[in-house]
Amino acid sequence: SVYGASMAIADLGFRGEIADLYHRYRHGYRPAVLDAITGIFGLTNDDLAVDVGCGTGQLTLPIAARVRAVIGVDPERDMLQRARDAARDAGVANVTWMLGADIDLPAIRALLGDGSVGVVTVGQALHWMDHRTLFANVAPLLRPGGGIAVVTNGTPLWLHDTDWSRALRQFLEQWLNTEVKSGCGTDDQSQRRYREALAAAGYEVHSAAVDYDVELTLDELVGGLYSALGVDRLPPPSERPAVAEQVRRIIAPRDLVTEHVHVAILAGRMRRPPPALCLRD
């Protein structure tokens, strides 16, 4: 998002029309991302997964194909309803949707029991959360070799090292009358902070990355911006043609811009217990 808050206590604005915009315009997760998560934690069809800050299910639904069942957790009812619709449309029946936030991990632990979960995922949402408390609360839930995967799904559109992105950031700052420099957890400093916190919480830390390029149309570029604003800053329909025209001028004379998407996977894995010793009498 363009602005920051705590997921556990704030209204983040991802409701109403924003839920549809988020589902339509946010990038999904490529199979290589799921392959990496599955491999790091050795996920099987016997595992349970929990996706915290699940949004409209972009990561929840593909994870569901790799495990027995998933709980998708999000504080916005409209996001969860859109996720339910997406699961129904895709024929995915092994997901339970829970209205909640990162602070509800102890309740999930009480429900499922210790050592019951193969992976807890957080996709592009950790910057809303108290990550140190989250990492500590996740640990008792995990089976040996399981863990937590923090997945950042690309740098915000306004922070790329390209002419069109710099012009887009200048336009946003003038329009919103505020700086828009937050990397939403994708920046090196945040990634280093998460890595250090995982290690301090006792996890083995692993990392992986998936990179690809995608071409964005004007509609996709504007829709992606709207999906990050929150409902309170979304312009009324009467003003949207003017916004689209401003963005069109930014990318002119091109009809498409190329976005480089860097998906960073930061994985904290529970240490496996040492093998039992067989001692002779």
Stockholm file with secondary structure:
# STOCKHOLM 1.0

chainA/1-281         SVYGASMAIADLGFRGEIADLYHRYRHGYRPAVLDAITGIFGLTNDDLAVDVGCGTGQLTLPIAARVRAVIGVDPERDMLQRARDAARDAGVANVTWMLGADIDLPAIRALLGDGSVGVVTVGQALHWMDHRTLFANVAPLLRPGGGIAVVTNGTPLWLHDTDWSRALRQFLEQWLNTEVKSGCGTDDQSQRRYREALAAAGYEVHSAAVDYDVELTLDELVGGLYSALGVDRLPPPSERPAVAEQVRRIIAPRDLVTEHVHVAILAGRMRRPPPALCLRD
#=GR chainA/1-281 SS CCSCCCTTTSCCCCCTHHHHHHHHHSCCCCHHHHHHHHHHHTCCTTCEEEEETCTTSTTHHHHHTTSSEEEEEESCHHHHHHHHHHHHHHTCCSEEEEECCGGGHHHHHHHHCTTCEEEEEEESCGGGSCHHHHHHHHGGGEEEEEEEEEEEESCCGGGSSSHHHHHHHHHHHHHHTSCCCCCTTCSHHHHHHHHHHHHHTTCEEEEEEEEEEEEEEHHHHHHHHHHHHCGGGCCCGGGHHHHHHHHHHHHTTCSEEEEEEEEEEEEEECCCCCCCCCCCC
#=GC SS_cons         CCSCCCTTTSCCCCCTHHHHHHHHHSCCCCHHHHHHHHHHHTCCTTCEEEEETCTTSTTHHHHHTTSSEEEEEESCHHHHHHHHHHHHHHTCCSEEEEECCGGGHHHHHHHHCTTCEEEEEEESCGGGSCHHHHHHHHGGGEEEEEEEEEEEESCCGGGSSSHHHHHHHHHHHHHHTSCCCCCTTCSHHHHHHHHHHHHHTTCEEEEEEEEEEEEEEHHHHHHHHHHHHCGGGCCCGGGHHHHHHHHHHHHTTCSEEEEEEEEEEEEEECCCCCCCCCCCC
//
